[in-house]
Amino acid sequence: MTEFSLLELNRNKMRTIYLFIATLMFGHTVLAQSANDKKTAEVVSQVRLSQKYAVKMLEDYRENGKSKVEDLFAYFQMLTDASLTDDLKKEVVKNIKNSFQNQNPEVIDFTSETNDTIKLDSLIDKLLFSEPIVFKVSDAEQNNSETGLSWKTNYTITRVKSGVSQNIKVSQLVYLFEQNKVFGTSSKNVTVSFLGKME
């Protein structure tokens, strides 16, 4: 009876040891895969946009980025219009936030004379209570600062407030992301652009 118990005890110890070794090996495999995934992501992010997209396609995306900037300032201007209904203001705010990659990035305070950076939510609040402001975008040009996901665009904003005109130079990130979009019963990966922080 003792011999049988010792044999059974040894089997249980061996099972425990095998289970421990298998768990340890699985853990190392998962860690190795995770490290490999991180290295792949780093390599992908180091690929410049100009290496990912054809020249014509990248030009189209950059043109779309300019349009997003122009739309953004049209929305900013609309928020200063006191005759805008509350429902329309909510829709405009939603469109502004959907224009950005991060929904509350640093932006320039276009309501002040100092042009400090503030959070987008703060700017929206200030615009809602501001006197009418007219914005005009001009001199938009692309900066050579490019990564695998973004580029910088530089432009000048002419702000007219209380009859006083001021030119403000802005540098802003524009991001490209692939998103899965559903069209009826089918879906497709499409590349979309979003705005980033301003300087």
Backbone hydrogen bonds in HBPLUS format (Angstrom, degrees):
<---DONOR---> <-ACCEPTOR-->    atom                        ^
c    i                          cat <-CA-CA->   ^        H-A-AA   ^      H-
h    n   atom  resd res      DA  || num        DHA   H-A  angle D-A-AA Bond
n    s   type  num  typ     dist DA aas  dist angle  dist       angle   num
A0005-SER N   A0001-MET O   3.08 MM   4  6.30 156.6  2.14 142.4 148.6     1
A0006-LEU N   A0002-THR O   2.88 MM   4  6.13 157.0  1.94 152.5 158.4     2
A0007-LEU N   A0003-GLU O   2.98 MM   4  6.18 157.0  2.03 145.3 151.8     3
A0008-GLU N   A0004-PHE O   2.89 MM   4  6.12 160.1  1.93 149.6 155.2     4
A0009-LEU N   A0005-SER O   2.82 MM   4  5.94 153.1  1.89 143.7 151.9     5
A0010-ASN N   A0006-LEU O   2.85 MM   4  6.07 156.1  1.91 148.0 153.9     6
A0011-ARG N   A0007-LEU O   3.00 MM   4  6.26 153.7  2.07 145.1 152.3     7
A0012-ASN N   A0008-GLU O   2.99 MM   4  6.26 159.9  2.04 148.6 153.7     8
A0013-LYS N   A0009-LEU O   2.97 MM   4  6.25 154.0  2.04 146.4 153.7     9
A0014-MET N   A0010-ASN O   2.90 MM   4  6.10 157.8  1.94 147.7 154.0    10
A0015-ARG N   A0011-ARG O   2.84 MM   4  6.12 159.1  1.88 153.4 159.1    11
A0016-THR N   A0012-ASN O   2.97 MM   4  6.16 158.8  2.01 144.8 150.6    12
A0017-ILE N   A0013-LYS O   2.88 MM   4  6.15 157.3  1.93 149.3 155.7    13
A0018-TYR N   A0014-MET O   2.82 MM   4  6.06 165.9  1.84 154.8 158.5    14
A0019-LEU N   A0015-ARG O   2.80 MM   4  5.95 161.1  1.84 150.6 156.4    15
A0020-PHE N   A0016-THR O   2.87 MM   4  6.03 155.2  1.93 145.8 152.8    16
A0021-ILE N   A0017-ILE O   2.91 MM   4  6.14 162.6  1.94 153.0 157.4    17
A0022-ALA N   A0018-TYR O   2.84 MM   4  6.04 161.8  1.87 151.4 156.7    18
A0023-THR N   A0019-LEU O   2.92 MM   4  6.07 159.2  1.96 146.6 152.4    19
A0024-LEU N   A0020-PHE O   2.90 MM   4  6.09 159.0  1.94 148.5 154.7    20
A0025-MET N   A0021-ILE O   2.87 MM   4  6.09 159.9  1.91 150.8 156.0    21
A0026-PHE N   A0022-ALA O   2.90 MM   4  6.08 158.2  1.95 147.6 153.9    22
A0027-GLY N   A0023-THR O   2.91 MM   4  6.11 158.7  1.96 148.8 154.7    23
A0028-HIS N   A0024-LEU O   3.03 MM   4  6.33 155.8  2.09 147.2 153.2    24
A0029-THR N   A0025-MET O   2.97 MM   4  6.21 151.0  2.06 145.3 153.6    25
A0030-VAL N   A0026-PHE O   2.93 MM   4  6.23 158.6  1.97 153.4 158.6    26
A0031-LEU N   A0027-GLY O   2.95 MM   4  6.19 162.5  1.98 149.6 154.5    27
A0032-ALA N   A0028-HIS O   2.88 MM   4  6.02 157.7  1.93 145.1 151.5    28
A0033-GLN N   A0029-THR O   2.94 MM   4  6.14 157.1  1.99 147.4 153.6    29
A0034-SER N   A0030-VAL O   2.88 MM   4  6.10 158.1  1.93 149.9 156.3    30
A0035-ALA N   A0031-LEU O   2.92 MM   4  6.15 159.3  1.96 150.1 155.2    31
A0036-ASN N   A0032-ALA O   2.95 MM   4  6.15 152.6  2.03 143.7 151.7    32
A0037-ASP N   A0033-GLN O   2.84 MM   4  6.13 154.2  1.91 150.3 157.3    33
A0038-LYS N   A0034-SER O   2.99 MM   4  6.27 155.5  2.05 148.1 154.3    34
A0039-LYS N   A0035-ALA O   3.02 MM   4  6.29 158.6  2.07 147.0 152.5    35
A0040-THR N   A0036-ASN O   2.98 MM   4  6.22 157.7  2.03 148.7 154.8    36
A0041-ALA N   A0037-ASP O   2.92 MM   4  6.17 159.6  1.97 149.3 154.7    37
A0042-GLU N   A0038-LYS O   2.90 MM   4  6.16 154.2  1.97 149.3 156.5    38
A0043-VAL N   A0039-LYS O   2.98 MM   4  6.24 158.0  2.03 149.2 154.7    39
A0044-VAL N   A0040-THR O   2.92 MM   4  6.16 162.4  1.95 153.3 158.2    40
A0045-SER N   A0041-ALA O   2.91 MM   4  6.10 157.0  1.97 146.9 153.1    41
A0046-GLN N   A0042-GLU O   3.08 MM   4  6.26 129.4  2.35 137.8 150.5    42
A0046-GLN N   A0043-VAL O   3.15 MM   3  5.14 135.4  2.36  95.4 107.8    43
A0047-VAL N   A0044-VAL O   3.16 MM   3  5.37 153.4  2.24 104.0 112.1    44
A0051-GLN N   A0048-ARG O   2.91 MM   3  5.28 148.1  2.01 108.0 118.2    45
A0052-LYS N   A0048-ARG O   3.22 MM   4  6.60 128.9  2.50 140.3 154.2    46
A0049-LEU N   A0147-THR O   3.10 MM  98  6.21 131.3  2.35 135.5 131.9    47
A0052-LYS N   A0049-LEU O   2.93 MM   3  5.01 136.8  2.12 100.4 113.4    48
A0053-TYR N   A0049-LEU O   2.99 MM   4  6.14 154.2  2.06 165.0 169.4    49
A0058-LEU N   A0054-ALA O   2.88 MM   4  6.12 163.5  1.91 162.6 167.5    50
A0059-GLU N   A0055-VAL O   2.94 MM   4  6.18 153.8  2.01 149.5 157.0    51
A0060-ASP N   A0056-LYS O   3.01 MM   4  6.31 152.1  2.09 144.9 152.1    52
A0061-TYR N   A0057-MET O   2.96 MM   4  6.33 155.6  2.02 150.1 156.6    53
A0062-ARG N   A0058-LEU O   2.90 MM   4  6.13 155.8  1.96 148.2 155.0    54
A0063-GLU N   A0059-GLU O   2.86 MM   4  6.10 149.3  1.95 144.8 153.8    55
A0064-ASN N   A0060-ASP O   2.90 MM   4  6.16 151.9  1.98 145.3 153.2    56
A0065-GLY N   A0061-TYR O   2.89 MM   4  6.20 142.6  2.03 139.9 150.7    57
A0066-LYS N   A0062-ARG O   3.01 MM   4  6.40 148.1  2.12 144.2 151.6    58
A0067-SER N   A0063-GLU O   3.04 MM   4  6.41 155.8  2.10 146.3 152.8    59
A0068-LYS N   A0064-ASN O   2.94 MM   4  6.25 149.7  2.03 145.9 154.3    60
A0069-VAL N   A0065-GLY O   3.08 MM   4  6.40 150.8  2.16 144.3 151.5    61
A0070-GLU N   A0066-LYS O   2.98 MM   4  6.34 161.4  2.02 153.3 157.9    62
A0071-ASP N   A0067-SER O   2.84 MM   4  6.07 160.8  1.87 151.9 157.4    63
A0072-LEU N   A0068-LYS O   2.87 MM   4  6.03 154.8  1.93 144.4 151.6    64
A0073-PHE N   A0069-VAL O   3.14 MM   4  6.50 157.3  2.20 152.2 156.2    65
A0074-ALA N   A0070-GLU O   3.06 MM   4  6.32 142.0  2.21 142.4 153.4    66
A0074-ALA N   A0071-ASP O   3.12 MM   3  5.00 122.0  2.47  92.8 108.1    67
A0075-TYR N   A0071-ASP O   2.89 MM   4  6.22 152.3  1.97 152.1 159.7    68
A0076-PHE N   A0072-LEU O   2.89 MM   4  6.26 155.7  1.95 146.7 153.9    69
A0077-GLN N   A0073-PHE O   3.00 MM   4  6.08 158.0  2.05 137.6 143.1    70
A0078-MET N   A0074-ALA O   2.98 MM   4  6.23 151.7  2.06 142.2 150.0    71
A0079-LEU N   A0075-TYR O   3.06 MM   4  6.40 148.7  2.17 151.3 158.7    72
A0080-THR N   A0077-GLN O   3.10 MM   3  5.48 144.0  2.24 106.5 116.3    73
A0081-ASP N   A0078-MET O   3.01 MM   3  5.27 161.3  2.04 111.6 117.3    74
A0084-LEU N   A0081-ASP O   3.17 MM   3  5.75 168.4  2.18 119.4 122.7    75
A0089-LYS N   A0085-THR O   2.91 MM   4  6.19 153.5  1.98 150.1 158.3    76
A0090-LYS N   A0086-ASP O   2.97 MM   4  6.24 155.6  2.03 148.9 154.6    77
A0091-GLU N   A0087-ASP O   3.09 MM   4  6.38 153.5  2.16 143.6 150.7    78
A0092-VAL N   A0088-LEU O   2.89 MM   4  6.15 154.4  1.95 149.3 156.4    79
A0093-VAL N   A0089-LYS O   2.90 MM   4  6.15 162.6  1.93 153.5 157.8    80
A0094-LYS N   A0090-LYS O   2.97 MM   4  6.18 156.6  2.03 144.5 151.1    81
A0095-ASN N   A0091-GLU O   2.96 MM   4  6.23 156.4  2.02 146.2 152.3    82
A0096-ILE N   A0092-VAL O   2.90 MM   4  6.20 152.4  1.98 149.8 157.8    83
A0097-LYS N   A0093-VAL O   2.99 MM   4  6.26 169.5  2.00 155.9 157.4    84
A0098-ASN N   A0094-LYS O   2.94 MM   4  6.13 153.6  2.01 148.2 156.0    85
A0099-SER N   A0096-ILE O   3.05 MM   3  5.26 148.2  2.15 103.6 113.5    86
A0100-PHE N   A0097-LYS O   3.22 MM   3  5.63 158.7  2.27 109.5 115.5    87
A0195-LEU N   A0099-SER O   2.71 MM  96  5.90 173.7  1.71 153.3 155.5    88
A0101-GLN N   A0195-LEU O   2.85 MM  94  5.84 157.7  1.90 164.0 160.6    89
A0120-LEU N   A0105-PRO O   2.94 MM  15  5.70 135.8  2.14 155.2 168.8    90
A0198-MET N   A0106-GLU O   2.93 MM  92  6.15 161.0  1.97 146.7 152.8    91
A0107-VAL N   A0118-ILE O   2.72 MM  11  5.51 167.6  1.74 166.9 170.1    92
A0118-ILE N   A0107-VAL O   2.73 MM  11  5.51 155.2  1.79 161.1 168.7    93
A0109-ASP N   A0116-ASP O   2.73 MM   7  5.61 159.5  1.77 174.3 176.0    94
A0112-SER N   A0109-ASP O   3.41 MM   3  5.91 160.4  2.45 110.2 115.0    95
A0122-SER N   A0119-LYS O   3.05 MM   3  5.38 121.2  2.41 105.0 119.0    96
A0123-LEU N   A0119-LYS O   3.10 MM   4  6.51 156.7  2.16 152.4 159.5    97
A0124-ILE N   A0120-LEU O   2.89 MM   4  6.17 163.4  1.92 159.5 163.7    98
A0125-ASP N   A0121-ASP O   3.05 MM   4  6.31 161.9  2.09 146.6 151.0    99
A0126-LYS N   A0122-SER O   2.97 MM   4  6.23 158.2  2.02 149.1 155.1   100
A0127-LEU N   A0123-LEU O   2.82 MM   4  6.06 158.0  1.86 156.0 162.2   101
A0128-LEU N   A0124-ILE O   2.99 MM   4  6.20 153.8  2.06 151.3 157.8   102
A0129-PHE N   A0126-LYS O   3.23 MM   3  5.42 138.0  2.41  99.6 110.4   103
A0130-SER N   A0127-LEU O   3.18 MM   3  4.87 163.2  2.21 100.2 105.1   104
A0134-VAL N   A0160-VAL O   3.00 MM  26  5.07 164.4  2.03 141.9 146.8   105
A0160-VAL N   A0134-VAL O   2.87 MM  26  5.07 161.0  1.90 148.8 154.4   106
A0136-LYS N   A0158-THR O   2.97 MM  22  5.06 134.0  2.19 133.7 146.2   107
A0158-THR N   A0136-LYS O   2.83 MM  22  5.06 165.8  1.85 150.0 154.8   108
A0138-SER N   A0156-THR O   2.88 MM  18  5.24 151.3  1.96 153.8 161.1   109
A0156-THR N   A0138-SER O   2.82 MM  18  5.24 175.5  1.82 159.7 158.8   110
A0141-GLU N   A0154-ASN O   2.75 MM  13  5.32 155.7  1.81 158.3 165.6   111
A0154-ASN N   A0141-GLU O   2.79 MM  13  5.32 171.7  1.80 169.7 170.3   112
A0143-ASN N   A0152-LYS O   2.87 MM   9  5.24 167.7  1.88 156.7 153.1   113
A0152-LYS N   A0145-SER O   3.22 MM   7  5.88 133.4  2.45 152.2 164.1   114
A0147-THR N   A0150-SER O   2.84 MM   3  5.29 168.1  1.86 154.1 155.2   115
A0176-LEU N   A0149-LEU O   2.77 MM  27  5.45 156.2  1.82 159.4 164.3   116
A0151-TRP N   A0174-VAL O   3.00 MM  23  5.52 144.8  2.12 146.2 157.2   117
A0174-VAL N   A0151-TRP O   2.81 MM  23  5.52 151.4  1.89 164.2 172.4   118
A0153-THR N   A0172-GLN O   2.78 MM  19  5.37 163.6  1.81 155.4 159.8   119
A0172-GLN N   A0153-THR O   2.86 MM  19  5.37 165.2  1.88 155.4 160.3   120
A0155-TYR N   A0170-VAL O   2.95 MM  15  5.42 158.0  2.00 151.6 157.6   121
A0170-VAL N   A0155-TYR O   2.83 MM  15  5.42 166.1  1.84 173.1 172.4   122
A0157-ILE N   A0168-ILE O   2.79 MM  11  5.05 169.1  1.80 149.2 151.9   123
A0168-ILE N   A0157-ILE O   2.76 MM  11  5.05 153.2  1.83 144.7 154.1   124
A0159-ARG N   A0166-GLN O   2.80 MM   7  5.25 170.1  1.81 159.7 158.7   125
A0166-GLN N   A0159-ARG O   2.84 MM   7  5.25 146.5  1.96 143.4 154.6   126
A0161-LYS N   A0164-VAL O   2.97 MM   3  5.33 159.4  2.01 147.0 146.0   127
A0164-VAL N   A0161-LYS O   2.98 MM   3  5.33 163.7  2.00 115.4 119.0   128
A0199-GLU N   A0171-SER O   2.76 MM  28  5.16 141.1  1.91 150.2 162.0   129
A0173-LEU N   A0197-LYS O   3.26 MM  24  5.94 157.4  2.32 157.4 162.2   130
A0196-GLY N   A0173-LEU O   2.72 MM  23  4.65 143.1  1.86 151.0 140.1   131
A0175-TYR N   A0194-PHE O   2.71 MM  19  5.09 167.3  1.73 159.5 162.7   132
A0194-PHE N   A0175-TYR O   2.90 MM  19  5.09 149.6  2.00 135.2 143.5   133
A0177-PHE N   A0192-VAL O   2.88 MM  15  5.44 161.1  1.92 158.1 164.5   134
A0192-VAL N   A0177-PHE O   2.75 MM  15  5.44 163.8  1.77 164.0 165.9   135
A0179-GLN N   A0190-VAL O   2.79 MM  11  5.47 162.7  1.82 160.2 163.6   136
A0190-VAL N   A0179-GLN O   2.81 MM  11  5.47 164.6  1.84 158.5 159.5   137
A0181-LYS N   A0188-LYS O   2.86 MM   7  5.45 173.8  1.86 153.1 151.0   138
A0188-LYS N   A0181-LYS O   2.84 MM   7  5.45 153.9  1.90 153.1 161.6   139
A0183-PHE N   A0186-SER O   2.65 MM   3  5.35 163.5  1.68 160.3 166.3   140
A0186-SER N   A0183-PHE O   3.12 MM   3  5.35 160.8  2.16 131.4 127.6   141
